[in-house]
Amino acid sequence: MSGHDHDHDHEHDHDHEGEHDHDHDHEHERELELEARRMLALARIRQYGDGVLRMKAREVETVDDDVRRLAARMTDLMHEAQGVGLAATQVGVLRRLFVFSDEGDDRVIVNPVITRRSDETEVEDEGCLSLREVLVPVERSSAVTIEGLDENGEPVKLELELPSARVVQHELDHLDGVLIVDRTDDESRRAALAKLRPQPVLR
């Protein structure tokens, strides 16, 4: 899931030319570097139109070193892409696991299952690292209980509220081949699909 959902471009004031120039240049360089890293990371994440994003991931039978390596790689990629969640299908791996950032803590959930959803729902704009530049309103349960295994194969049970509840529902959808354009209203879907006109998928 994209962490860029509520971005605004900042216009910089140039009233105090000179005194802040050096800091400003340094900050600008850092912003450019972060943006370059984000674009590189996004290039490694499967984008809309790639068939893998429509496939259903398989249960993980054993949480082994391969799974841990995959989770670590996905966590790094999520941060570099400035996202808050990433599912294995988004890196072309059809296994049921995702990583997400829960109030600053990185978490891994293998074979995730939502065992409880609140009756209360909330509609909010969602973005996705596999659907760049698209934001669409999606209705989600305000609170969920999710269960699965952690990166060590130990049982984990998390009771989450927004925004983390939204993130895990979004990532679980990915494991079932479901995207935010499937969950939004017709008008928003049409606008999003116009933006997403099939681009050639580069391997």
C-alpha positions as CSV (number, residue, x, y, z in Angstrom):
1,M,0.0,0.0,0.0
2,S,1.3,3.4,-0.9
3,G,2.3,5.8,1.9
4,H,1.9,8.7,-0.6
5,D,-1.9,8.9,-0.1
6,H,-1.9,12.3,1.4
7,D,1.0,14.0,-0.3
8,H,1.1,17.7,-1.1
9,D,3.9,19.4,-3.0
10,H,5.6,21.9,-0.9
11,E,6.4,25.3,-2.5
12,H,9.5,26.6,-0.9
13,D,9.7,30.2,0.2
14,H,12.6,32.1,-1.1
15,D,12.2,35.2,1.1
16,H,15.4,34.5,3.0
17,E,17.7,33.8,0.1
18,G,21.3,33.3,1.4
19,E,20.8,32.4,5.0
20,H,19.0,29.1,4.2
21,D,20.5,28.4,0.8
22,H,23.1,25.8,2.1
23,D,20.5,23.9,4.2
24,H,18.1,24.2,1.4
25,D,20.5,22.7,-1.2
26,H,21.3,19.9,1.2
27,E,17.6,19.2,1.8
28,H,16.9,19.3,-1.9
29,E,19.7,16.8,-2.6
30,R,18.3,14.5,0.0
31,E,14.8,14.8,-1.4
32,L,16.2,14.0,-4.9
33,E,18.1,11.0,-3.6
34,L,15.0,9.6,-1.7
35,E,12.9,10.1,-4.9
36,A,15.5,8.3,-7.0
37,R,15.5,5.4,-4.5
38,R,11.7,5.4,-4.6
39,M,11.6,5.1,-8.4
40,L,14.2,2.3,-8.3
41,A,12.2,0.5,-5.7
42,L,8.9,0.9,-7.7
43,A,10.7,-0.5,-10.7
44,R,11.1,-3.7,-8.7
45,I,7.5,-3.9,-7.8
46,R,5.0,-5.5,-10.2
47,Q,2.8,-2.9,-11.8
48,Y,-0.8,-2.9,-12.9
49,G,-1.2,-5.0,-16.0
50,D,1.2,-7.7,-14.8
51,G,-0.8,-11.0,-14.6
52,V,0.7,-12.0,-11.3
53,L,-1.3,-9.3,-9.5
54,R,-4.5,-11.1,-10.5
55,M,-3.3,-14.5,-9.2
56,K,-4.2,-16.1,-5.9
57,A,-1.2,-16.8,-3.7
58,R,-0.6,-20.2,-2.1
59,E,-0.3,-21.1,1.6
60,V,3.2,-21.1,2.9
61,E,3.9,-24.6,4.2
62,T,7.0,-23.9,6.2
63,V,8.4,-20.7,7.5
64,D,12.0,-21.2,6.7
65,D,15.1,-19.1,5.8
66,D,13.7,-18.5,2.3
67,V,10.6,-17.0,3.7
68,R,12.6,-14.9,6.2
69,R,14.9,-13.6,3.4
70,L,11.8,-12.8,1.2
71,A,10.2,-10.9,4.1
72,A,13.4,-8.9,4.8
73,R,13.8,-8.0,1.1
74,M,10.1,-7.0,0.9
75,T,10.4,-4.8,4.1
76,D,13.4,-3.0,2.6
77,L,11.6,-2.5,-0.6
78,M,8.5,-1.2,1.1
79,H,10.5,1.5,2.9
80,E,12.5,2.5,-0.2
81,A,9.2,2.8,-2.2
82,Q,7.9,4.9,0.8
83,G,4.9,2.5,1.2
84,V,3.3,1.2,4.4
85,G,2.6,-2.4,3.2
86,L,3.8,-4.9,0.5
87,A,2.4,-8.3,-0.4
88,A,4.5,-11.1,-1.9
89,T,2.5,-11.1,-5.1
90,Q,3.7,-7.5,-5.7
91,V,7.2,-8.9,-6.1
92,G,6.1,-11.8,-8.2
93,V,6.0,-14.4,-5.5
94,L,2.7,-16.4,-5.1
95,R,3.0,-17.1,-1.4
96,R,0.6,-15.9,1.3
97,L,2.6,-13.4,3.2
98,F,2.9,-9.6,3.4
99,V,4.8,-7.0,5.4
100,F,3.5,-3.8,6.8
101,S,4.4,-0.9,9.0
102,D,2.2,-0.8,12.2
103,E,2.7,2.4,14.1
104,G,6.4,2.4,13.1
105,D,7.0,-1.3,13.8
106,D,7.7,-3.5,10.8
107,R,5.6,-6.7,10.9
108,V,5.5,-9.8,8.8
109,I,2.3,-12.0,8.6
110,V,2.5,-15.4,6.9
111,N,-0.8,-17.1,5.9
112,P,-2.9,-14.2,7.2
113,V,-6.6,-14.6,8.0
114,I,-8.9,-11.9,9.2
115,T,-10.9,-13.6,12.0
116,R,-13.0,-10.6,13.1
117,R,-14.2,-7.4,11.4
118,S,-16.0,-4.5,13.0
119,D,-19.5,-3.7,11.7
120,E,-18.3,-0.1,11.5
121,T,-16.7,0.8,8.2
122,E,-14.9,3.9,6.8
123,V,-14.4,5.1,3.3
124,E,-11.0,6.7,2.6
125,D,-8.7,7.2,-0.4
126,E,-6.2,4.4,-0.9
127,G,-3.1,4.3,-3.0
128,C,-1.1,1.2,-4.1
129,L,2.6,0.7,-4.9
130,S,1.4,-1.4,-7.9
131,L,-1.0,1.3,-9.2
132,R,1.2,4.4,-9.2
133,E,-0.5,7.8,-9.3
134,V,-3.9,6.3,-8.5
135,L,-5.9,7.1,-5.5
136,V,-9.5,5.8,-5.1
137,P,-12.0,5.8,-2.3
138,V,-12.3,2.3,-0.7
139,E,-14.6,1.2,2.1
140,R,-12.9,-0.9,4.8
141,S,-13.8,-2.3,8.2
142,S,-12.6,0.2,10.9
143,A,-11.1,-2.6,13.1
144,V,-10.0,-6.1,12.4
145,T,-8.4,-9.1,14.1
146,I,-5.8,-10.7,11.9
147,E,-4.1,-14.0,12.7
148,G,-1.2,-15.9,11.1
149,L,2.4,-16.7,11.7
150,D,5.3,-14.3,12.2
151,E,8.7,-14.6,10.4
152,N,9.8,-17.2,13.0
153,G,6.7,-19.4,12.3
154,E,5.2,-18.4,15.7
155,P,1.4,-17.8,15.9
156,V,0.5,-14.1,15.8
157,K,-2.8,-12.4,16.5
158,L,-3.1,-8.6,16.0
159,E,-6.2,-6.5,16.9
160,L,-5.8,-3.5,14.7
161,E,-7.7,-0.2,14.2
162,L,-7.3,2.3,11.5
163,P,-5.0,3.1,9.7
164,S,-3.3,-0.3,10.3
165,A,-6.6,-2.2,9.9
166,R,-6.9,-0.6,6.4
167,V,-3.4,-1.6,5.4
168,V,-3.8,-5.3,6.3
169,Q,-7.2,-5.5,4.5
170,H,-5.5,-4.0,1.4
171,E,-2.5,-6.4,1.5
172,L,-4.7,-9.4,2.1
173,D,-6.7,-8.5,-1.0
174,H,-3.4,-8.6,-3.0
175,L,-2.9,-12.2,-1.9
176,D,-6.3,-13.0,-3.4
177,G,-5.6,-11.1,-6.7
178,V,-8.0,-8.2,-5.7
179,L,-6.9,-4.6,-6.3
180,I,-8.3,-1.3,-5.1
181,V,-9.9,-0.6,-8.5
182,D,-12.1,-3.6,-7.8
183,R,-13.2,-2.2,-4.5
184,T,-14.1,1.4,-5.5
185,D,-17.2,3.0,-7.0
186,D,-17.8,2.9,-10.8
187,E,-16.9,6.5,-11.4
188,S,-13.6,6.3,-9.5
189,R,-12.8,3.0,-11.2
190,R,-13.3,4.6,-14.7
191,A,-11.0,7.5,-13.8
192,A,-8.4,5.2,-12.4
193,L,-8.4,2.9,-15.4
194,A,-8.0,5.8,-17.7
195,K,-4.9,6.8,-15.9
196,L,-3.7,3.2,-15.9
197,R,-4.1,2.6,-19.6
198,P,-2.0,-0.6,-20.3
199,Q,1.6,0.2,-20.4
200,P,4.0,-2.3,-21.8
201,V,5.2,-4.6,-19.0
202,L,9.0,-4.5,-18.9
203,R,10.7,-7.6,-17.6
